[in-house]
Amino acid sequence: MSPMFRKTGRRRGRNAQDGLSVALSDVGMRLLARKDYEAISIAEIAREAGCSISTVYDRYSDKESYLYRVIAHAFHNMADNAKLALDPSRWRRASAKIIVQEIVSHSVSQMTTPRAAGVIRATLKLAIVKPLALEPFENYRSTVVDLSVDVLSGKIRQPPTAIRIGLQIVFGTITDSVLQKHPGPMNAGSGRMTGALTNVKSFPNARSRWR
């Protein structure tokens, strides 16, 4: 973790992922699903978590440090979910078409929940002043992309670059949909979105090849 996000409060021998720290992260995701992070106060966070304001500051030096922990916790959990869903051992007998459907469906369902959408919005806003806030999001994306390449290896004629291009389109479209109030015909999490993204031309069954 970058020094700019390190806590300055006393540790008192606690593990960074003790029960209260996890509860505080959960509170953050719940609040971000409802409002912009700039509208969330430390007092509100403490009240929702059932602890004192001083307890929050004992763990996090300021609201930005707290927000970074919420972001990191959320994307870490999403990456773990992706590792389970896209474990290559689960898809050895599946066709490329079915696998692509699962990759897209999983990505859409994970990133468009109210909590995930709130975290994504907060991540991109915080990254304007703290660029390293993007790291957890980027790590999650890399996890999904690398798993997708592995699980589709040997099942399609397109090179790995084509799969990565396809996933870039998937992630870009999903991210845009959760950032915009009126994103267009493909609303966040809709069946239309999943269907359209499953058919991006760099994925299996496309006639053209990417170089």
C-alpha positions in Angstrom: 0.0 0.0 0.0 1.2 3.5 -0.9 2.4 5.6 2.1 -0.2 8.2 1.3 -2.9 5.6 2.3 -1.2 4.2 5.4 -2.9 4.6 8.6 -1.3 6.8 11.2 -3.5 5.8 14.2 -2.3 3.4 16.9 -2.5 -0.3 16.0 -2.6 -1.6 19.6 -1.7 -5.0 18.3 -4.9 -5.5 16.3 -4.9 -7.3 13.0 -5.8 -5.0 10.1 -8.7 -7.2 9.2 -10.2 -7.6 12.6 -14.0 -7.8 12.9 -14.5 -4.1 13.3 -12.3 -3.2 10.3 -14.4 -5.6 8.2 -17.6 -4.1 9.5 -16.3 -0.6 8.7 -15.6 -1.7 5.1 -19.0 -3.1 4.8 -20.6 0.1 6.1 -18.6 2.0 3.5 -19.9 -0.1 0.7 -23.4 0.2 2.0 -23.2 4.0 2.2 -21.5 4.3 -1.2 -24.4 2.5 -2.8 -26.7 5.3 -1.6 -24.6 8.5 -1.9 -21.4 10.1 -3.1 -18.5 9.6 -0.8 -18.0 13.4 -0.4 -21.4 13.4 1.3 -20.5 10.7 3.8 -19.1 11.9 7.1 -16.9 10.1 9.6 -19.7 10.6 12.2 -22.1 8.8 9.9 -19.6 5.9 9.3 -19.2 5.5 13.1 -22.9 5.6 13.7 -23.6 3.0 11.1 -20.8 0.7 12.4 -21.9 1.1 16.0 -18.6 2.6 17.2 -17.2 6.0 18.2 -15.7 8.6 15.9 -12.4 8.2 17.7 -12.4 4.5 17.0 -12.6 5.2 13.3 -9.8 7.7 13.5 -7.8 5.2 15.5 -7.7 3.0 12.4 -7.7 5.6 9.6 -5.9 8.9 9.6 -8.6 10.6 7.4 -11.6 9.8 5.2 -9.5 9.2 2.1 -7.5 6.5 3.9 -10.7 4.9 5.1 -12.2 5.1 1.5 -9.1 3.5 0.1 -9.5 0.6 2.6 -13.2 0.2 1.5 -12.1 0.2 -2.2 -9.3 -2.4 -1.6 -11.6 -4.6 0.4 -14.4 -4.5 -2.2 -12.2 -5.3 -5.2 -10.3 -8.0 -3.2 -13.6 -9.8 -2.6 -14.6 -9.3 -6.2 -11.3 -10.8 -7.4 -11.8 -13.8 -5.1 -15.3 -14.3 -6.5 -13.9 -14.2 -10.0 -11.2 -16.8 -9.1 -14.0 -19.2 -8.0 -16.3 -18.5 -10.9 -13.6 -18.7 -13.6 -11.5 -21.5 -12.2 -10.2 -23.3 -15.4 -10.8 -26.7 -13.8 -14.6 -26.0 -13.8 -14.7 -25.3 -17.5 -12.6 -28.0 -19.2 -15.6 -29.6 -20.9 -17.4 -26.4 -21.7 -17.5 -24.8 -25.2 -15.9 -21.5 -25.8 -19.3 -19.9 -26.4 -20.6 -21.0 -22.9 -17.4 -19.8 -21.3 -17.6 -16.4 -22.9 -21.2 -16.1 -21.7 -20.1 -16.9 -18.2 -17.2 -14.4 -18.3 -19.4 -11.6 -19.4 -22.4 -12.5 -17.2 -20.1 -12.8 -14.2 -18.4 -9.5 -14.9 -21.7 -7.7 -15.5 -23.4 -9.1 -12.3 -20.4 -8.3 -10.1 -19.8 -4.8 -11.3 -23.4 -3.5 -11.5 -24.7 -4.3 -8.0 -25.5 -1.0 -6.1 -22.5 -1.6 -3.8 -20.0 -2.3 -6.6 -21.3 0.6 -8.6 -20.9 2.9 -5.6 -17.3 1.7 -5.1 -16.4 2.1 -8.8 -17.8 5.7 -8.7 -15.8 6.5 -5.5 -12.7 4.9 -6.9 -12.6 7.0 -10.1 -13.4 10.2 -8.1 -10.7 9.6 -5.5 -8.2 8.7 -8.3 -8.4 12.3 -9.6 -6.4 13.4 -6.6 -4.9 10.1 -5.5 -4.1 8.1 -8.7 -2.9 5.0 -6.7 -6.6 4.5 -5.6 -7.0 2.9 -9.0 -4.7 0.0 -8.1 -7.3 -2.3 -6.5 -9.6 -1.8 -9.5 -6.8 -2.5 -11.9 -5.8 -5.6 -10.0 -9.3 -6.9 -10.1 -9.5 -6.3 -13.9 -6.2 -8.0 -14.4 -7.4 -11.0 -12.4 -10.5 -11.4 -14.6 -8.6 -10.9 -17.8 -5.8 -13.4 -16.9 -8.4 -16.0 -15.8 -10.4 -15.5 -19.1 -7.2 -16.0 -21.2 -6.4 -19.2 -19.2 -9.9 -20.7 -19.3 -10.3 -20.0 -23.1 -6.8 -21.2 -23.9 -6.9 -23.9 -26.7 -10.7 -23.4 -27.2 -10.7 -20.5 -29.7 -8.7 -19.6 -32.8 -8.2 -16.0 -31.7 -4.9 -15.0 -30.0 -4.8 -13.9 -26.3 -4.7 -10.3 -27.5 -8.2 -10.6 -28.9 -9.5 -11.9 -25.6 -7.9 -9.0 -23.8 -9.4 -6.5 -26.3 -12.8 -8.1 -25.8 -12.5 -7.7 -22.0 -11.4 -4.1 -22.4 -14.7 -3.5 -24.2 -16.6 -5.3 -21.5 -15.1 -3.4 -18.6 -15.3 -0.1 -20.4 -19.0 -0.5 -21.2 -19.9 -1.7 -17.7 -17.9 1.1 -16.1 -19.6 3.7 -18.3 -23.0 2.3 -17.4 -22.5 2.7 -13.7 -21.1 6.2 -14.0 -23.9 7.6 -16.1 -27.5 8.4 -15.0 -28.7 7.7 -18.6 -26.1 5.4 -20.1 -28.1 4.5 -23.2 -29.9 1.4 -24.3 -27.7 -1.0 -22.3 -28.7 -0.2 -18.7 -26.3 -1.5 -16.0 -26.8 -5.2 -15.4 -29.5 -5.6 -18.1 -29.9 -8.7 -20.2 -29.4 -6.5 -23.3 -26.0 -5.5 -21.9 -24.9 -9.1 -21.2 -26.1 -10.2 -24.7 -24.4 -7.4 -26.5 -21.1 -7.8 -24.7 -21.1 -11.6 -25.2 -21.1 -10.9 -29.0 -18.2 -8.4 -29.2 -16.3 -9.4 -32.3 -13.0 -10.4 -30.6 -14.6 -13.2 -28.7 -15.2 -16.7 -30.1 -17.3 -17.3 -33.3 -16.2 -14.0 -34.8 -15.2 -14.2 -38.5 -12.4 -11.6 -38.3 -9.1 -12.1 -36.5 -7.3 -9.5 -34.5 -3.6 -9.1 -35.0 
